[in-house]
């Protein structure tokens, strides 16, 4: 019997085709209902937990997942659901807000480089160094020649990381304008969530088209063989989580991580241990 979730799989951005960032691209249909899909995702999450143990013990690579997306696209939800499968001791989450005065005195990649996971660890960036070609561009915080040069800087930075053993996967959580409206409205109506609502959320709604242009150029300029971008349809949270979980399972399985053999000195010393 065919796996009913086999068609729910992410592929890197195809640079030979026009990148679709309209409302239709924010949703993908599943043949499973929500309960069935969440059960299939739970199986993937259990597999992630198994894979992490060997990945951590092997220690040859690090894994970095970059999450970018508009407000309310689900970055926190992915971290809670998908990264919740991992042992916390082997995971590091870094969130990127407005740069601090100290960070502004350094190059724009300085703050990102400091929190790249070491080998054996799995890291996630909640927003990232890509803010410097997204928000910085759209809000006109620096002159165009400054942010435009950053695409090449980012590609070189990520190439250096991968040459050092860091596996990079980058997900743009693509949410439609309509779905974002509903989620922001829900935040306003829910006292446990309205603290997350910022004035800039409304201002960025008015910059929708400018952000679309910025996201499209980011994907076109910075999806590389060594650090590919994936556009994740994110209107449906269950589908979004399933897609990212499957991609991470496939990525970790591709490393062929294995538990290292016991040190021979330890083995010899442990003979007769009871």
N, C-alpha and C positions, 0 to 999 in steps of 0.2 A: 504494500500500500504506500502511495506517495505521501511524503510528509506535508501536511496541509500548511505548514509555515515556511516551506522551502522557498516560496516566492517572496517572502518578506526578508529581503537581504539588501544591505547597503552596497553600493559600488562607488568608487572614487569619482569625483567630478570628471566628466568627459570634456576635455578642452576642445574637442573637434565639433562639439555641438553647442548651440546657444544655451546658456544656463538659465533655467526657468525658475523664477522667483515670484510667480503670481500665486493667487489664492489656490488654484487647482493643485499646484505642486506641494502645498502644505498638507495634503491628505492623500493617503494611499489606502485602498480598500483591502480588508482582510476577509477571508472566507470563514473565519472563526468569530464567535461572539466574544465579548469581553472576558467572560469567565474562562473560556477555553484558551484564549490568548494569554491571559495572566498565568494560567497553569503551565503553558509552554515556556513562558518567560521564567517561571520559577525553576524549571528544569535547567535552563541556561544559567541561571544565577548559581545553582548548586554546582554546576560544572565550573563556573568561574572561581568558586571557592577552592575547588580541588586544584585547578590550574595555578592559582596564586601561590599555594604552598610550595609547589615544585619550582615556580618562577623565583620565589624569594630565596629558597635554598640554593638554587643553581647560581644566581648572582652574576650572570654574564651580561644581562641587559637591565635597563629600566624601561618602564612604559609610561608615556605621558599622553593623556587625553585632554585635548583643548576643546572647551565648550564655548561657543559664541552664539549669540542670538539676540533678538529684540527683547525688550522687557516682557516678562510673563511667557517667554517661550518654553520654559521648563528646565532651566539649568539646575536649579536647586532640586527639582523633582528627580532628575536623572541621578544626581549625586546620592540622594536619599535612597532611591530604589535600587539602582544598579550597583553603585559603589558600596551600598549597604551589605552586599554579599561578601565583601572582602574582610579579612582580619584587619582591624584598625591599625595594628602594629606595623603592617606592611604597606600602608596607604598614607599619602599626604595630599591634602586639599588646600589649594591656594586661591584666594578670591582677590580680584583686582578691582579696586575702586579708584576714585580720583587719586592721582599721585600725591605723595606727601612732599613737603618742601625739600627734604633730603633727596627723595627720588628725582625731583625736578632738577637737581644740581648734577645729576648723572645722565649718561646716555639713556635713551628710552628702553633699552633692553636690559639694563642693569637689574631692575627689580625682578624681572622674569628669570634671569639666569640664576639668581640666588635661590630660587625655590624649585628648580628643575630636580626631579627625583634622582637619587643616586641609584646605582645598579642594585638590583634586587627589590626595588621599591616600585610601586604603582602610584602615579601622581595624576591629579586632575587640576586644570586651570579653569576656574569659574570666571569667565571673561579672561583676557590675556593680553599679551603684547600687541594683539591685533586691534585693541582699542585705539592704538596710535595711527591706524589708517581707517578707522571707522568714526568714533565719536570726535576724535581730534580733527579729522577731515571735515565732517559734516558741520560741526560747531565752529569751524574756522579758528581753531585755537593756535595754529601755527601757519606760516605761509605755505602755499602749495608746493614749492620746490622742496621744502623740508619733509612733509609727509610723503610726497611722491617718491623720494629717494629711499624710503623705508621698506618698500617691497623687496628690493635687492638685499638690504641689510637683514631682513627677516629670513629670506631664503638661505643666505650664507650662514646665519646663526643656527638655523635648524639643520643645515647640512653638517655643521660642526658637531652638533649634539648627536646626530645619528652616527657619525663617524666615531663617536665616543661611546656608543652602545645604547643610546636612548632611542627607543621605538616611539614614533610620534604618529598619533591619529587625531585628526581635527574634525569636529562635528559642528556644522552650522545648523542650529535648531530653527527650522523654518516654520513660522506660524503666520497664518493669514491675518489680515487687518481686522476681519470680523471676529475671529477667535480671540485675538488679543484684546479687543474691546470688551468681550464678555468676561475674560479673565481679570482685566483691570477693574471692571465694574464689580466683580465678585470680591476683589480685594477691598474696595471701598465699603462694601456692605458687611464685611466680616471683621469684627473687632480684633480677631486673632491674627488677621493678615493686613489690616489697613495701615499698620505701622511701616509696612514695606513700600507703601505708595509714596513716590517722590514727585515734586513739581516737574522735574525734568521728564518724567514719564509722559506727561501731557504735551510738553514741548516737542518731544521726540515723535509723538504721533503726528504732529504737524510737519515733521521732516521725513515722512515715510518714503517718499520717492527719492530723496537725497540719500537716505540710508540704503535703499535698494540698489542704487548705482554704486555706492561704496562697497556693499557686500559683493556685488557681482564682480567688480574689479579685484577685490581681495581674492575671491575664488579663482579668477582667471590668472592672476599674477603669482599666487602663492600656493596653488595645488601642485605639488611636485612628486616625482616618484618616491622620494625619501620621506616626504611628510605630506601625504595626500589629504585633501579636504573631502568630506562627505556632507551632502545636503540631506538633512533628516526631516522628513515630513512630521510635523509636531503638533498638528491640530488635535490628533487623537493621542492621549498620553500613553495608553497601553501599547499602541503600535510603536510610538517613539521609543519607549523603554525596551521593547522586544528587539527592535532594530539595532540599538546600540549594544545591548547585551550579546546579541549574536555576533556582531562585528568584533567585540572584545574577545569572545570565545575563540573565534577563528584566528585572531591576531596572536593570542597567547598559545594556541595549539601550534601555530607556525614556528614558534621559537624552539619547539622540541626540548623544553626545559626538563632537566632530570635531577634527581637527588644525587648529590656527590657521594662517592664511596667514603666509608669511614677511614679516618687517618690510621695508617698502619701502626704508628706508635701507640695510639689509643687502643687499637684492637689488641695489640700485644699486652698492653698493661691491664686490659680488662679480662684477660684469660682467667678463668676460675672465679670470676666475680659472681657473687650470689647474694 
